[in-house]
Amino acid sequence: METRTLPGKIFNDPIWGPIKMNPVCVKIIDTPEFQRLRFIKQLGGCSFVYPGACHTRFEHSIGTCYLAGLLVRTLKANMSTDPEYKNINEDISIDEKDILCVEIAGLCHDLGTCHGAFSHLFDLMFIPRINRKSKWKHEEASIQMLDRIFDQNMHDLQECAEIYGLDLQKNSKHRQFIKDLIKGKKDRKQKDAKKDFLYEIVANEENKIDVDKWDYFSRDCHMLGLKHDFQIMRSIMLARVIKYKRGHRISFPKKAGLL
C-alpha cells in the first residue's frame, strides 16, 4: 500500500536558515488567525529605540516550531544511539505523531499573545490592575485561538492531519495533547509519565529552558544588533532524557554551554 504524503513549504528564516514545514503546519500558517501575527511586533515599542527591532511574532512562531521539532528529533535519535541511556530510555518512546504535535504546539504557542499594547506588559500588568481577580494568561488565549483554527478549518486540516496519523477533531487526544504542550506540565489534562518530558520543550515550567526562549534570545539579539554567547545547537545535540523521581526530564550537561 502506497503511503500518501503532501509537499511541505520551505521558509527562509534569517536566524535558522531554510526551514521545511510540515503540510499540517502550513495549513495552520495560512489561516487569518495565524497571519495576524505578521502585524504584531515581537518587542513592542522597542523599535523606537532600536530601529532594527521590527520583527514580528510571525517569524518567532516559525522559529519556535523549527527548534521544537529539532530538539524532539534529536532526543529520539539520542535514545536509539547512545548506549549510556539504553536502560534509562527502555520504557519511553517518541513517534512521528509526537513530533508533529510538538511542532504544532511550538508554532501556535503565541497565537493569543499581544492583544493589547506593549506586548506582555498588557497581560502581566494592565489586566491584573483592571481586574484583580483575573488569572488570565496569554497561553489561554492561544489555546482558544487554536480551537478556533481547528473548528473553522476542520475538514481541510483533518484531511491533511490524517495522512500523518493525527486526529484534530474536538476532544481528541492529539488536540488535547497539543494544547497541553502549550500550557505546560503543571496545567496539562493528560497524565502520561512516559511522555512528561515532552511538556518541557515548548513551555518548560521546571527550569524555564525551552525552545520559545531559545528562539527569541537569538532572534531579538540579532535584530537589536547585540551579541550573545548562548550555544543553542550544541545544547540541543547534548540534550538527553533522564529518569527523575516518578517521571522523566530533559537534561542538559554542564558542558552544553547554556550559560
The 8 nearest C-alpha neighbors of each residue, nearest first, counted from 0:
[[1, 2, 3, 4, 162, 163, 164, 161],
 [0, 2, 3, 4, 162, 5, 163, 161],
 [1, 3, 0, 4, 162, 163, 5, 164],
 [4, 2, 1, 162, 5, 163, 0, 159],
 [3, 5, 2, 162, 6, 163, 159, 22],
 [4, 6, 22, 7, 3, 159, 162, 21],
 [7, 5, 22, 8, 4, 21, 20, 19],
 [8, 6, 22, 21, 20, 5, 19, 9],
 [7, 9, 20, 19, 10, 6, 25, 22],
 [8, 10, 19, 18, 17, 20, 11, 7],
 [11, 9, 18, 17, 12, 19, 8, 20],
 [12, 10, 17, 16, 18, 9, 13, 15],
 [11, 13, 16, 14, 15, 17, 10, 18],
 [14, 12, 16, 15, 11, 218, 17, 221],
 [15, 13, 12, 16, 218, 217, 221, 62],
 [16, 14, 12, 13, 17, 18, 62, 11],
 [15, 17, 12, 11, 13, 14, 18, 10],
 [18, 16, 11, 10, 12, 9, 19, 15],
 [19, 17, 10, 9, 11, 20, 16, 65],
 [18, 20, 9, 8, 10, 7, 17, 21],
 [21, 19, 8, 7, 9, 24, 18, 22],
 [20, 22, 7, 24, 23, 25, 19, 8],
 [23, 21, 7, 25, 24, 26, 5, 20],
 [24, 22, 26, 25, 21, 160, 159, 27],
 [23, 25, 27, 21, 22, 26, 28, 20],
 [26, 24, 22, 28, 27, 23, 29, 21],
 [25, 27, 29, 23, 28, 24, 22, 156],
 [28, 26, 24, 25, 29, 30, 23, 33],
 [27, 29, 25, 33, 26, 30, 24, 34],
 [28, 30, 26, 27, 25, 34, 31, 33],
 [29, 31, 32, 33, 27, 28, 34, 26],
 [32, 30, 34, 33, 35, 29, 28, 148],
 [33, 31, 30, 34, 35, 148, 144, 110],
 [32, 34, 35, 28, 31, 30, 36, 110],
 [33, 35, 31, 36, 32, 37, 30, 28],
 [36, 34, 37, 33, 32, 38, 31, 39],
 [35, 37, 57, 39, 56, 34, 38, 33],
 [38, 36, 57, 35, 34, 39, 55, 56],
 [37, 39, 36, 35, 40, 55, 56, 34],
 [40, 38, 36, 55, 37, 56, 41, 113],
 [41, 39, 55, 43, 42, 54, 53, 56],
 [40, 42, 55, 56, 54, 43, 39, 53],
 [43, 41, 40, 45, 44, 52, 118, 46],
 [42, 44, 117, 40, 118, 45, 41, 46],
 [43, 45, 46, 47, 117, 42, 48, 40],
 [46, 44, 47, 48, 42, 43, 49, 52],
 [45, 47, 50, 49, 52, 48, 44, 53],
 [48, 46, 45, 49, 44, 50, 52, 43],
 [47, 49, 46, 45, 50, 44, 52, 51],
 [48, 50, 46, 51, 52, 47, 45, 223],
 [51, 49, 46, 52, 47, 48, 53, 45],
 [50, 52, 222, 49, 53, 223, 46, 224],
 [53, 51, 46, 222, 50, 223, 49, 54],
 [52, 54, 51, 46, 40, 55, 50, 41],
 [55, 53, 52, 40, 41, 56, 58, 222],
 [56, 54, 40, 41, 57, 39, 37, 58],
 [55, 57, 59, 41, 36, 58, 60, 39],
 [58, 56, 36, 37, 55, 60, 59, 61],
 [57, 59, 61, 60, 56, 55, 62, 54],
 [58, 60, 56, 62, 61, 57, 63, 55],
 [61, 59, 106, 63, 57, 58, 62, 56],
 [60, 62, 58, 64, 63, 59, 106, 65],
 [63, 61, 59, 65, 64, 60, 214, 58],
 [62, 64, 60, 66, 105, 65, 211, 61],
 [65, 63, 105, 106, 102, 61, 67, 62],
 [64, 66, 62, 68, 63, 67, 69, 61],
 [67, 65, 69, 63, 68, 64, 210, 70],
 [68, 66, 64, 70, 65, 69, 102, 210],
 [69, 67, 102, 65, 71, 66, 70, 72],
 [68, 70, 66, 72, 67, 71, 73, 65],
 [71, 69, 73, 67, 72, 68, 235, 66],
 [70, 72, 74, 68, 73, 69, 75, 67],
 [73, 71, 75, 69, 74, 70, 68, 76],
 [74, 72, 76, 70, 75, 71, 77, 69],
 [75, 73, 71, 77, 72, 76, 239, 70],
 [74, 76, 72, 78, 73, 77, 93, 71],
 [77, 75, 73, 78, 79, 74, 72, 80],
 [78, 76, 74, 80, 81, 79, 75, 73],
 [79, 77, 75, 76, 80, 81, 74, 88],
 [78, 80, 76, 77, 81, 75, 85, 82],
 [81, 79, 77, 78, 76, 82, 85, 84],
 [80, 82, 77, 83, 84, 78, 79, 85],
 [83, 81, 85, 84, 80, 79, 78, 86],
 [82, 84, 81, 85, 86, 87, 80, 78],
 [85, 83, 87, 82, 86, 81, 88, 78],
 [84, 86, 82, 88, 87, 83, 89, 81],
 [85, 87, 89, 88, 84, 83, 82, 90],
 [88, 86, 84, 85, 89, 241, 242, 90],
 [87, 89, 91, 85, 90, 86, 84, 78],
 [88, 90, 86, 91, 87, 85, 92, 84],
 [89, 91, 88, 92, 193, 87, 86, 85],
 [92, 90, 193, 88, 89, 93, 194, 87],
 [91, 93, 94, 90, 75, 88, 193, 89],
 [92, 94, 75, 97, 95, 91, 98, 71],
 [93, 95, 97, 96, 98, 92, 75, 99],
 [94, 96, 98, 97, 99, 93, 163, 164],
 [95, 97, 99, 98, 94, 100, 164, 165],
 [98, 96, 100, 94, 95, 99, 93, 101],
 [97, 99, 95, 101, 96, 100, 68, 102],
 [98, 100, 102, 96, 101, 97, 103, 95],
 [101, 99, 97, 103, 102, 98, 177, 96],
 [100, 102, 104, 98, 99, 103, 105, 97],
 [101, 103, 64, 99, 105, 68, 104, 100],
 [104, 102, 106, 100, 105, 101, 107, 99],
 [105, 103, 101, 107, 177, 102, 106, 181],
 [106, 104, 64, 102, 63, 108, 103, 107],
 [105, 107, 64, 60, 103, 104, 61, 108],
 [106, 108, 104, 110, 109, 105, 103, 60],
 [107, 109, 105, 181, 104, 110, 106, 141],
 [110, 108, 112, 111, 107, 141, 60, 138],
 [109, 111, 141, 107, 112, 108, 144, 33],
 [112, 141, 110, 140, 109, 137, 144, 138],
 [111, 113, 137, 109, 110, 114, 141, 140],
 [114, 112, 118, 115, 119, 116, 111, 39],
 [113, 115, 112, 111, 116, 121, 118, 122],
 [116, 114, 113, 121, 117, 118, 122, 119],
 [115, 117, 118, 121, 113, 114, 43, 120],
 [118, 116, 43, 120, 44, 121, 119, 115],
 [117, 119, 113, 43, 120, 116, 121, 115],
 [120, 118, 121, 122, 123, 113, 117, 112],
 [121, 119, 123, 124, 118, 122, 117, 125],
 [120, 122, 125, 119, 115, 123, 124, 118],
 [121, 123, 126, 119, 120, 124, 125, 136],
 [124, 122, 120, 121, 119, 125, 126, 127],
 [125, 123, 120, 127, 121, 122, 126, 128],
 [124, 126, 121, 128, 127, 122, 123, 129],
 [125, 127, 122, 129, 128, 124, 130, 121],
 [128, 126, 131, 130, 129, 124, 125, 133],
 [129, 127, 125, 126, 130, 131, 124, 123],
 [128, 130, 126, 127, 131, 125, 133, 124],
 [131, 129, 127, 132, 133, 128, 126, 125],
 [130, 132, 127, 133, 128, 129, 126, 134],
 [133, 131, 130, 134, 127, 129, 135, 128],
 [132, 134, 130, 135, 131, 127, 126, 129],
 [135, 133, 136, 132, 127, 131, 126, 130],
 [134, 136, 133, 137, 139, 122, 126, 140],
 [137, 135, 138, 139, 134, 122, 140, 123],
 [136, 138, 140, 112, 139, 111, 141, 135],
 [139, 137, 141, 136, 140, 182, 142, 111],
 [140, 138, 142, 137, 141, 136, 143, 135],
 [139, 141, 111, 143, 137, 138, 142, 144],
 [142, 111, 140, 110, 138, 144, 139, 143],
 [141, 143, 145, 139, 144, 140, 178, 146],
 [144, 142, 140, 146, 145, 141, 139, 147],
 [143, 145, 147, 141, 142, 146, 140, 111],
 [144, 146, 142, 148, 147, 143, 141, 149],
 [147, 145, 149, 143, 144, 148, 150, 142],
 [146, 148, 144, 150, 145, 149, 151, 143],
 [149, 147, 145, 146, 151, 150, 152, 144],
 [148, 150, 146, 153, 152, 147, 151, 145],
 [149, 151, 153, 147, 152, 148, 146, 169],
 [152, 150, 148, 149, 153, 147, 154, 146],
 [153, 151, 149, 150, 155, 154, 156, 148],
 [152, 154, 156, 150, 149, 157, 155, 151],
 [155, 153, 157, 156, 152, 158, 151, 150],
 [154, 156, 158, 153, 157, 152, 159, 26],
 [157, 155, 153, 159, 158, 154, 152, 160],
 [156, 158, 160, 159, 154, 153, 155, 161],
 [157, 159, 155, 156, 161, 160, 154, 162],
 [158, 160, 156, 157, 161, 162, 23, 155],
 [161, 159, 157, 165, 162, 163, 158, 156],
 [162, 160, 164, 165, 163, 159, 158, 157],
 [161, 163, 160, 164, 159, 3, 4, 158],
 [164, 162, 161, 160, 165, 96, 159, 95],
 [163, 165, 161, 162, 160, 96, 166, 95],
 [166, 164, 160, 161, 163, 167, 173, 96],
 [165, 167, 168, 173, 171, 161, 160, 157],
 [168, 166, 174, 157, 173, 171, 165, 169],
 [167, 169, 171, 166, 170, 174, 153, 157],
 [168, 170, 171, 167, 174, 150, 146, 149],
 [171, 169, 168, 172, 175, 174, 167, 173],
 [172, 170, 174, 169, 173, 168, 167, 166],
 [171, 173, 175, 174, 176, 170, 166, 167],
 [174, 172, 176, 175, 171, 166, 167, 177],
 [175, 173, 167, 177, 171, 176, 172, 178],
 [174, 176, 178, 172, 173, 177, 179, 171],
 [175, 177, 173, 179, 174, 178, 172, 180],
 [178, 176, 180, 174, 104, 179, 175, 100],
 [177, 179, 175, 181, 180, 176, 142, 182],
 [180, 178, 187, 182, 176, 181, 177, 183],
 [179, 181, 177, 198, 183, 178, 182, 104],
 [182, 180, 178, 179, 108, 104, 183, 202],
 [183, 181, 179, 180, 186, 138, 178, 187],
 [184, 182, 202, 180, 198, 181, 185, 179],
 [183, 185, 198, 187, 186, 204, 182, 199],
 [186, 184, 183, 187, 204, 182, 188, 198],
 [187, 185, 184, 183, 182, 188, 179, 189],
 [186, 188, 179, 184, 189, 185, 183, 182],
 [187, 189, 190, 186, 179, 175, 176, 185],
 [188, 190, 187, 191, 176, 179, 175, 172],
 [191, 189, 188, 192, 187, 195, 194, 193],
 [190, 192, 193, 194, 195, 189, 246, 188],
 [191, 193, 195, 246, 194, 190, 247, 245],
 [192, 194, 91, 191, 195, 246, 90, 247],
 [195, 193, 192, 191, 196, 197, 91, 198],
 [194, 196, 192, 197, 198, 193, 191, 247],
 [195, 197, 248, 198, 247, 199, 194, 249],
 [198, 196, 199, 195, 194, 200, 180, 101],
 [197, 199, 180, 184, 196, 183, 200, 195],
 [200, 198, 203, 197, 196, 202, 201, 209],
 [199, 201, 209, 198, 197, 202, 210, 203],
 [200, 202, 209, 210, 105, 211, 199, 203],
 [203, 201, 183, 199, 200, 209, 204, 181],
 [204, 202, 199, 207, 205, 209, 208, 200],
 [203, 205, 207, 206, 202, 183, 184, 199],
 [204, 206, 203, 207, 199, 208, 184, 202],
 [205, 207, 208, 204, 203, 209, 199, 202],
 [208, 206, 203, 204, 209, 205, 202, 212],
 [209, 207, 206, 203, 212, 210, 199, 213],
 [210, 208, 200, 201, 203, 211, 212, 207],
 [209, 211, 213, 212, 201, 63, 66, 67],
 [210, 212, 63, 214, 213, 209, 201, 215],
 [213, 211, 215, 214, 210, 209, 216, 208],
 [214, 212, 210, 216, 211, 215, 217, 209],
 [215, 213, 217, 212, 211, 216, 63, 218],
 [214, 216, 218, 212, 217, 219, 213, 211],
 [217, 215, 213, 214, 219, 218, 212, 220],
 [218, 216, 214, 215, 220, 219, 221, 213],
 [217, 219, 215, 221, 220, 216, 214, 222],
 [220, 218, 222, 215, 221, 216, 217, 223],
 [221, 219, 225, 223, 217, 218, 222, 224],
 [220, 222, 218, 224, 219, 223, 217, 225],
 [221, 223, 219, 52, 51, 224, 220, 218],
 [224, 222, 220, 225, 221, 52, 51, 219],
 [223, 225, 221, 222, 220, 226, 51, 219],
 [224, 226, 220, 223, 221, 227, 222, 219],
 [227, 225, 220, 224, 228, 221, 217, 223],
 [228, 226, 229, 225, 220, 217, 216, 230],
 [227, 229, 230, 226, 258, 256, 257, 231],
 [228, 230, 227, 231, 257, 258, 256, 217],
 [231, 229, 233, 256, 232, 228, 234, 257],
 [230, 232, 234, 233, 229, 235, 213, 257],
 [231, 233, 235, 234, 230, 236, 237, 229],
 [232, 234, 236, 235, 231, 230, 255, 237],
 [235, 233, 255, 231, 237, 232, 236, 238],
 [234, 236, 232, 238, 233, 237, 70, 231],
 [235, 237, 233, 234, 238, 232, 73, 70],
 [238, 236, 234, 235, 255, 233, 251, 239],
 [239, 237, 251, 235, 236, 250, 234, 74],
 [240, 238, 250, 249, 74, 241, 237, 251],
 [239, 241, 249, 248, 250, 247, 74, 242],
 [242, 240, 248, 247, 243, 239, 249, 87],
 [241, 243, 247, 246, 248, 87, 244, 240],
 [242, 244, 247, 246, 248, 245, 241, 240],
 [243, 245, 246, 242, 247, 248, 241, 192],
 [246, 244, 243, 247, 192, 242, 193, 248],
 [247, 245, 192, 243, 244, 242, 195, 193],
 [246, 248, 242, 243, 196, 241, 195, 240],
 [249, 247, 196, 241, 240, 243, 250, 242],
 [248, 250, 240, 239, 196, 241, 238, 251],
 [249, 251, 239, 238, 240, 248, 241, 252],
 [250, 252, 238, 255, 237, 253, 239, 234],
 [253, 251, 254, 255, 250, 237, 238, 234],
 [254, 252, 255, 251, 256, 257, 258, 234],
 [253, 255, 252, 256, 257, 251, 234, 237],
 [256, 254, 234, 252, 253, 257, 233, 251],
 [257, 255, 254, 258, 230, 234, 229, 253],
 [258, 256, 255, 229, 230, 234, 253, 231],
 [257, 256, 229, 228, 230, 255, 253, 254]]
